[in-house]
C-alpha cells in the first residue's frame, strides 16, 4: 500500500540542509588502489571456439553395457541410436584435457541450499549448487567460453544448433536440434520454447528463477514458431548479437511444456501460486533435457540424480554422455561443502567463502590430499545495493518509503560509501593477499574493467558525516543515531533493514561489518537474515531497504545478462524495478546508464563496446548505483580422481564452475572409481513415480 506524505522527503531535506552550516571538507574521489598481487592464480589454456564441439551424425553409438543389457535388450528402452537426435552434439576430443573417458562413478556435491521444487521456469529454486545446471539445457551455452580469447567469443550452440541473421539484421532464424527428447522420451521441439516465451517470460504473473523478462531479449522483441525445429526472433535493433548470451543459462532454458502446460492457469483452474508449486521436491523423475534426472529426495539429507537415457550429447567415438552415472547433492551447509571437498568426502566445491581459504590451501598442499585446488582471478565481489524505487515496488510502509527517498539522495549515498572501511571489511574475512578494495561497478577481474574509469570515494568518516548533514540528517535527540526532519516519518531515528542470505557465512560477516560501521556514521541498520529462497523472494518482490548481494555474471563477463547492469526494463535491475504503475522511476544518472547499456547491446564494434563500458563504469561508480564492499578470487576444489577438468577453470565468469567444467565430459579411470552409486544399474522412472527403476 502506498503511503502519501504531506511533504516529500527530498523537499524536506532541502529545507533542512539550508539551515545547516557545512564546514567539513569532503574527501576527494580518486581511483581505487591497485589490488595486491596474488601469486596462486591459475592459468587458462586458451583455445579456438570452433575446437570445442560440433553437431554431426556418427557411424554408430554406444552406452554403458548395463543399460544395453538391462533396459534395451529387455524392451524397456529403444536402442541408443533411436534415442539420440539425427545429429547429436559431439564434444571434440582435442578439447578434452584427458581425452575420451569411461563410464562409471559418482560426482558428490555438498550444498547449503534446499529445493523448493522442480519448476525452474515457474520460479522455483532447486537449491543452487549446480542442481539446476545439471537439469537444464538452454538455447545457447556460454560457460565454456572462459577458455576462448575475447576476439573469438560468441555463445556456443546448444539446443539451438545454428542460427542465421536476415540481411537487415532484424530477424534471427534459429534451427533447433532435431530428434532430441526429454528424459521421459517425449520429443523436444519448438512448442517447448513457445510455452516458455508466451506463458512464462511474457506472463507478468510468472517470475522465472533467474529473472528472465521480455526486456531480457530487447524491448519489442518477438518470437514465433516456423516449424517444429525452427523459430524466428524479430528485434527492434539490427544485429543485436548480445541477446545470444541471454539465450544461455539461466534466462532461456525451457522446461517440459508437456508437463508444465497442463498446470498453468491459462490452461487449468490453478492459481499462479499453485502452478509454481505444482512440482514439489518429492515429485521424482521430473523430465529434463540435462544429463541427469532427480530420482531421490530426502529432506535435509540428499538429492540423487541418475543419468538421462535420452541425453543428446556424445563424444567423437559415439559414446552417449554423461560418463558419470550418478550425481549426489548432500543437503548440509555451504561452509561444509568446502570442508568435505578438501577432506575427500565430497568431490566438488567452489571455494568462495574466504574464511576457508587458509585451511583449504594448507590441506591441498599436502601430498596425500585427495583434492586439487586452483584459484582464479578476483571475480567474487559483494555489493551493498539500495532499493531505489520510490513509486511502490514492494509496497513499502512510511518508514520504508522514507528510506527509499534517502537512497535516491546523492549525498546520502556518498556518506554511506565513505563510511565504509573496505580494508577492514576484507580483513575481517581473511588476512593475506586475497581481498581487494572494491568501490562497486564491474569486477576488477573482468576483461572490460578499467581502473582509471572507476570512481572511488576513500574511507573518511568525518567527510561521510558531512555528506550526511548535506542530506539533511541530524541527531536531534542525542542518542547517536541521526533523525529525519520533523516533517518526515515523524522525525524518528533513521532505521534501515539490511537483507542478507543467512546460508552464507561471508554474507553474514559482511552484513555485520556494515552494521557496525554504519553505527559509527549514525545510521541504525538492522539485519534481516533469510535463507536463500526467502531472500530471493524478498529481493524479487522489492521487500528490502538495503541488501548485501554477491555479484552476478553481468558484473564479471559483462556480455552475459548485460540487461541486468541497469534498469533498462521494468524487471531487469536487482534493486530498481517498476512500481504498481508498471514504470521505473529512473534518476538522471540511471537514464545515462540505460542509454549506455542499450548502445552496448546494439554495438557490433569491439572498440566501441570497450569505450561504452568505460563510460558505464564511471557513471555507475561516481553515482554509486551499487556500493562495493570487497572482492577476492575463488578457487575450484575437485577430487583428483576426476579427469577432463579444463586447466584454469574459474569458479565464476560466464557461469559457475559446475557448468564451466562441462560435467557431462568428466570421467574417472576404472581403477580410481569409488563405490558411491546409491542406485547402481538403474534409470529414471516415469514422471512423478517413486524413484528410479531397475
Secondary structure as GFF3:
##gff-version 3
##sequence-region A 1 694
A	DSSP	alpha_helix	9	18	.	.	.	ID=ss1
A	DSSP	three_ten_helix	49	51	.	.	.	ID=ss2
A	DSSP	beta_strand	53	55	.	.	.	ID=ss3
A	DSSP	alpha_helix	65	67	.	.	.	ID=ss4
A	DSSP	pi_helix	68	72	.	.	.	ID=ss5
A	DSSP	alpha_helix	80	83	.	.	.	ID=ss6
A	DSSP	beta_strand	89	91	.	.	.	ID=ss7
A	DSSP	three_ten_helix	93	95	.	.	.	ID=ss8
A	DSSP	beta_strand	106	111	.	.	.	ID=ss9
A	DSSP	alpha_helix	131	135	.	.	.	ID=ss10
A	DSSP	beta_strand	140	141	.	.	.	ID=ss11
A	DSSP	three_ten_helix	143	147	.	.	.	ID=ss12
A	DSSP	three_ten_helix	150	152	.	.	.	ID=ss13
A	DSSP	beta_strand	156	157	.	.	.	ID=ss14
A	DSSP	beta_strand	160	165	.	.	.	ID=ss15
A	DSSP	beta_strand	171	176	.	.	.	ID=ss16
A	DSSP	alpha_helix	190	196	.	.	.	ID=ss17
A	DSSP	pi_helix	197	201	.	.	.	ID=ss18
A	DSSP	three_ten_helix	214	217	.	.	.	ID=ss19
A	DSSP	beta_strand	222	227	.	.	.	ID=ss20
A	DSSP	beta_strand	230	234	.	.	.	ID=ss21
A	DSSP	alpha_helix	243	246	.	.	.	ID=ss22
A	DSSP	alpha_helix	257	260	.	.	.	ID=ss23
A	DSSP	three_ten_helix	261	263	.	.	.	ID=ss24
A	DSSP	alpha_helix	272	276	.	.	.	ID=ss25
A	DSSP	beta_strand	292	298	.	.	.	ID=ss26
A	DSSP	beta_strand	302	307	.	.	.	ID=ss27
A	DSSP	beta_strand	313	315	.	.	.	ID=ss28
A	DSSP	beta_strand	326	331	.	.	.	ID=ss29
A	DSSP	alpha_helix	334	343	.	.	.	ID=ss30
A	DSSP	beta_strand	348	351	.	.	.	ID=ss31
A	DSSP	three_ten_helix	354	356	.	.	.	ID=ss32
A	DSSP	alpha_helix	357	364	.	.	.	ID=ss33
A	DSSP	beta_strand	371	375	.	.	.	ID=ss34
A	DSSP	beta_strand	380	386	.	.	.	ID=ss35
A	DSSP	alpha_helix	398	407	.	.	.	ID=ss36
A	DSSP	alpha_helix	410	418	.	.	.	ID=ss37
A	DSSP	alpha_helix	422	429	.	.	.	ID=ss38
A	DSSP	three_ten_helix	451	453	.	.	.	ID=ss39
A	DSSP	alpha_helix	461	470	.	.	.	ID=ss40
A	DSSP	three_ten_helix	489	491	.	.	.	ID=ss41
A	DSSP	beta_strand	495	501	.	.	.	ID=ss42
A	DSSP	alpha_helix	505	521	.	.	.	ID=ss43
A	DSSP	beta_strand	524	530	.	.	.	ID=ss44
A	DSSP	alpha_helix	532	540	.	.	.	ID=ss45
A	DSSP	beta_strand	546	550	.	.	.	ID=ss46
A	DSSP	three_ten_helix	553	555	.	.	.	ID=ss47
A	DSSP	three_ten_helix	562	565	.	.	.	ID=ss48
A	DSSP	alpha_helix	588	602	.	.	.	ID=ss49
A	DSSP	alpha_helix	606	623	.	.	.	ID=ss50
A	DSSP	beta_strand	627	632	.	.	.	ID=ss51
A	DSSP	beta_strand	635	639	.	.	.	ID=ss52
A	DSSP	beta_strand	642	643	.	.	.	ID=ss53
A	DSSP	alpha_helix	657	660	.	.	.	ID=ss54
A	DSSP	three_ten_helix	663	665	.	.	.	ID=ss55
A	DSSP	beta_strand	667	668	.	.	.	ID=ss56
A	DSSP	three_ten_helix	670	672	.	.	.	ID=ss57
###
